[in-house]
Amino acid sequence: MRGLVRVCVAVAAGLLVQAGARSEEMAFDPARWPFTAIGKLNVVTGPGSRQFCTATLIGPRLVLTAAHCLWDRPRQRWVEPGSIHFVAGYDQGHYVAHALASSVRKPPDYVYAYGTSRPNMPNDWALIELASPIPLRPLSLEHLATPEDGRRTRVDIQRAGYRRSTSQLMSAQNKCAARLTEGSAPLLVHDCRAIPGESGSALLQVEDGQPTVIGVLVAGPRAGGPPGPSYAVPTSAFLGAALEMLRQQTASP
């Protein structure tokens, strides 16, 4: 995620509801749902070259991540599906299930150019179709609860993923604050941590004990820079595409 947010922090600073360092590290079991639906996304970017992000299972053969995770920077091109490997519930060499990708769907107008610019950030999502189904319970998609719908006080916002500095372990946070920006291409501005490697991780909304995906993490403050908000693409940006792919997968033999 390096270089993603130099412009963005200045644009959206002050938009976060209950901003501040109130998010907390949380204890969890990576072998139990919903964390089994979260996995490490390993990507081959050339001979001897690898990178990884975080991704989330949202259907037996469908995974959600950030589009920039699939950009091959050494060769300046998009990676081929066969170079993408999703490993669910990865923990220090152990995992719950895994599968290679067979196809990728991302916005045609998303352009990676040394990071994701603020105008391009709402397009930074990708849906990965897996070559074989994963026999695990996926996470479903939902919209952010708001004060207007009366649900806001009953939810907790969490995020889990694999940071570069501790790549063998999943880490998670809870008690995050988030807000949806206005406009035709909104973003979720939140205070969950965003460290390289955690790109593509899902922002989870836990309501009455049930977690759902409300967005995908795409950017955060530059490492070593001043503190600031993080950014996620809300489910409204990719819900239609995800439902279409799920229907097609269900209909196919």
C-alpha positions as CSV (number, residue, x, y, z in Angstrom):
1,M,0.0,0.0,0.0
2,R,3.0,2.3,0.0
3,G,2.4,5.6,-1.6
4,L,-1.3,5.4,-1.6
5,V,-2.4,8.2,0.6
6,R,-0.1,11.2,0.4
7,V,-3.0,13.2,-1.2
8,C,-5.9,11.6,0.5
9,V,-5.2,12.4,4.2
10,A,-5.5,16.1,3.5
11,V,-8.7,15.6,1.5
12,A,-10.7,13.6,4.1
13,A,-9.1,14.6,7.4
14,G,-11.9,15.6,9.8
15,L,-14.6,13.5,8.2
16,L,-14.3,10.6,10.6
17,V,-17.0,10.2,13.1
18,Q,-15.5,9.8,16.6
19,A,-12.0,10.2,15.1
20,G,-9.0,9.4,17.2
21,A,-7.0,6.4,18.4
22,R,-10.0,4.5,19.8
23,S,-9.6,1.4,17.8
24,E,-8.1,-1.5,19.7
25,E,-6.2,-4.7,19.0
26,M,-8.5,-7.7,19.6
27,A,-7.9,-11.3,20.7
28,F,-9.4,-13.9,18.3
29,D,-9.0,-17.4,17.1
30,P,-8.0,-17.6,13.4
31,A,-9.3,-21.1,13.1
32,R,-12.9,-20.0,13.9
33,W,-15.4,-18.1,11.7
34,P,-15.5,-15.3,10.7
35,F,-11.7,-15.3,10.6
36,T,-11.6,-18.5,8.6
37,A,-13.2,-16.5,5.8
38,I,-10.2,-14.1,5.8
39,G,-7.0,-15.2,4.1
40,K,-3.7,-14.3,2.7
41,L,-3.7,-13.5,-1.0
42,N,-0.3,-14.5,-2.4
43,V,0.6,-13.1,-5.8
44,V,3.4,-14.1,-8.1
45,T,4.8,-11.0,-9.9
46,G,7.7,-12.5,-11.8
47,P,10.6,-15.0,-11.4
48,G,11.5,-15.0,-7.8
49,S,9.1,-12.1,-7.1
50,R,6.2,-12.4,-4.7
51,Q,3.8,-10.0,-2.9
52,F,0.8,-10.5,-0.7
53,C,-2.3,-8.7,0.5
54,T,-5.4,-9.8,2.4
55,A,-8.6,-11.1,0.9
56,T,-12.1,-12.2,2.1
57,L,-14.2,-15.2,1.0
58,I,-17.7,-13.8,0.1
59,G,-18.9,-17.0,-1.7
60,P,-17.7,-20.6,-2.1
61,R,-15.7,-19.5,-5.2
62,L,-15.6,-15.7,-4.8
63,V,-13.0,-13.6,-3.0
64,L,-12.9,-9.8,-2.4
65,T,-9.7,-7.7,-2.3
66,A,-8.2,-4.4,-3.5
67,A,-7.5,-4.0,-7.2
68,H,-4.0,-2.6,-6.6
69,C,-3.0,-5.9,-4.9
70,L,-3.1,-7.5,-8.4
71,W,-0.8,-5.0,-10.1
72,D,2.6,-6.5,-11.1
73,R,4.8,-3.5,-10.4
74,P,8.1,-5.0,-11.6
75,R,6.6,-5.8,-15.0
76,Q,4.0,-3.0,-15.0
77,R,1.0,-5.1,-15.9
78,W,-1.9,-6.9,-14.2
79,V,-1.1,-10.4,-12.9
80,E,-2.6,-13.4,-14.6
81,P,-5.3,-15.3,-12.6
82,G,-3.1,-18.4,-12.3
83,S,-0.6,-16.3,-10.3
84,I,-3.1,-15.6,-7.6
85,H,-3.4,-17.9,-4.6
86,F,-6.0,-17.5,-1.8
87,V,-5.1,-19.2,1.5
88,A,-8.0,-19.0,4.0
89,G,-7.3,-18.7,7.7
90,Y,-3.5,-18.7,7.2
91,D,-1.6,-18.9,10.5
92,Q,2.2,-19.6,10.8
93,G,2.2,-22.1,7.9
94,H,-1.1,-23.6,8.7
95,Y,-4.3,-22.9,6.9
96,V,-8.0,-23.9,6.7
97,A,-8.3,-24.1,2.9
98,H,-6.8,-22.7,-0.3
99,A,-7.5,-22.3,-4.0
100,L,-6.0,-20.7,-7.1
101,A,-7.9,-18.0,-9.1
102,S,-9.5,-18.6,-12.4
103,S,-10.6,-15.1,-13.3
104,V,-10.6,-11.5,-12.0
105,R,-13.2,-8.8,-12.2
106,K,-12.3,-5.2,-11.5
107,P,-13.5,-1.8,-12.7
108,P,-12.3,-1.2,-16.2
109,D,-11.5,2.5,-15.4
110,Y,-9.2,1.7,-12.5
111,V,-5.6,2.7,-13.2
112,Y,-2.7,1.9,-11.0
113,A,0.1,4.5,-11.3
114,Y,2.5,4.4,-8.4
115,G,-0.4,4.2,-6.0
116,T,-4.1,4.9,-6.0
117,S,-5.0,8.6,-6.5
118,R,-7.9,10.0,-4.5
119,P,-10.3,10.2,-7.6
120,N,-9.4,6.6,-8.5
121,M,-9.8,5.2,-5.0
122,P,-13.5,4.3,-5.2
123,N,-12.5,1.9,-8.1
124,D,-9.9,0.1,-6.1
125,W,-11.7,-3.2,-5.7
126,A,-11.4,-6.6,-7.3
127,L,-13.5,-9.8,-7.2
128,I,-11.5,-13.0,-7.7
129,E,-13.3,-16.2,-9.0
130,L,-11.6,-19.3,-7.6
131,A,-10.8,-22.3,-9.7
132,S,-12.4,-24.6,-7.1
133,P,-14.9,-24.0,-4.3
134,I,-13.7,-23.5,-0.7
135,P,-15.9,-25.5,1.8
136,L,-16.0,-22.7,4.4
137,R,-18.7,-20.3,5.5
138,P,-18.3,-17.1,3.6
139,L,-19.0,-13.6,4.8
140,S,-22.0,-11.7,3.4
141,L,-22.1,-8.1,2.1
142,E,-23.9,-5.3,3.9
143,H,-24.1,-1.5,4.1
144,L,-22.7,0.6,6.9
145,A,-25.3,1.2,9.7
146,T,-26.0,4.9,10.2
147,P,-27.6,6.9,13.0
148,E,-30.5,7.6,10.6
149,D,-31.5,3.9,10.4
150,G,-31.4,3.5,14.2
151,R,-28.8,0.7,14.1
152,R,-25.6,2.6,14.7
153,T,-25.5,2.1,18.4
154,R,-25.7,-1.6,18.2
155,V,-22.7,-2.3,15.9
156,D,-18.9,-2.8,16.3
157,I,-16.6,-2.2,13.3
158,Q,-13.6,-4.6,13.0
159,R,-10.9,-5.4,10.5
160,A,-8.5,-8.3,10.2
161,G,-5.5,-9.0,7.9
162,Y,-1.9,-9.7,7.4
163,R,0.6,-6.9,7.9
164,R,4.0,-7.0,6.2
165,S,5.9,-6.9,9.5
166,T,4.2,-10.0,10.9
167,S,3.2,-11.7,7.7
168,Q,2.8,-15.2,9.3
169,L,0.1,-14.0,11.7
170,M,-3.3,-12.5,11.2
171,S,-4.0,-9.5,13.3
172,A,-7.3,-7.8,14.1
173,Q,-8.8,-4.6,15.5
174,N,-12.2,-3.7,16.8
175,K,-14.0,-0.6,18.1
176,C,-13.2,1.3,14.9
177,A,-15.2,4.3,13.9
178,A,-16.3,4.8,10.3
179,R,-18.2,7.3,8.2
180,L,-19.4,7.2,4.6
181,T,-18.4,10.3,2.6
182,E,-20.9,12.1,0.4
183,G,-21.0,12.2,-3.4
184,S,-21.5,9.9,-6.3
185,A,-18.4,7.8,-5.5
186,P,-18.3,7.6,-1.7
187,L,-15.6,6.1,0.5
188,L,-15.6,4.7,4.0
189,V,-13.3,6.9,6.1
190,H,-12.3,5.0,9.3
191,D,-9.7,4.7,12.0
192,C,-8.9,1.0,11.7
193,R,-5.1,0.6,11.2
194,A,-3.9,0.3,7.6
195,I,-0.4,-1.2,7.3
196,P,1.3,-2.6,4.1
197,G,0.0,-6.1,3.6
198,E,-3.4,-5.3,5.1
199,S,-4.7,-3.8,1.8
200,G,-7.7,-5.8,0.5
201,S,-8.9,-6.7,4.0
202,A,-12.5,-6.4,4.7
203,L,-14.0,-3.8,7.0
204,L,-16.5,-5.8,9.1
205,Q,-19.6,-4.6,10.8
206,V,-20.7,-6.8,13.7
207,E,-24.4,-6.2,14.5
208,D,-26.1,-8.4,17.1
209,G,-23.1,-10.7,17.0
210,Q,-23.3,-11.2,13.3
211,P,-20.3,-9.9,11.2
212,T,-20.8,-8.7,7.6
213,V,-18.5,-7.0,5.1
214,I,-19.2,-3.3,4.6
215,G,-16.1,-2.4,2.7
216,V,-12.6,-3.3,1.5
217,L,-9.5,-1.5,2.8
218,V,-7.5,0.3,0.1
219,A,-5.4,3.0,1.8
220,G,-4.1,4.5,5.0
221,P,-1.5,7.0,6.3
222,R,2.0,6.6,4.9
223,A,4.2,4.5,7.1
224,G,6.3,6.8,9.3
225,G,4.2,9.8,8.5
226,P,1.7,11.7,10.6
227,P,-1.4,9.9,11.8
228,G,-4.6,10.1,9.8
229,P,-7.6,8.2,8.7
230,S,-7.8,5.0,6.6
231,Y,-10.0,4.4,3.5
232,A,-12.2,1.6,2.3
233,V,-14.3,1.2,-0.7
234,P,-17.9,0.6,0.4
235,T,-19.9,-2.5,-0.7
236,S,-22.2,-0.3,-2.8
237,A,-19.3,0.0,-5.3
238,F,-19.1,-3.7,-6.0
239,L,-22.3,-5.3,-4.7
240,G,-23.9,-5.6,-8.1
241,A,-20.9,-7.2,-9.6
242,A,-20.6,-9.6,-6.7
243,L,-24.2,-10.7,-6.9
244,E,-24.0,-11.2,-10.6
245,M,-20.9,-13.4,-10.2
246,L,-22.5,-15.4,-7.4
247,R,-25.6,-16.0,-9.5
248,Q,-23.5,-17.2,-12.4
249,Q,-21.5,-19.5,-10.2
250,T,-24.7,-21.0,-8.7
251,A,-26.2,-21.5,-12.2
252,S,-23.1,-23.2,-13.7
253,P,-22.8,-26.9,-13.3
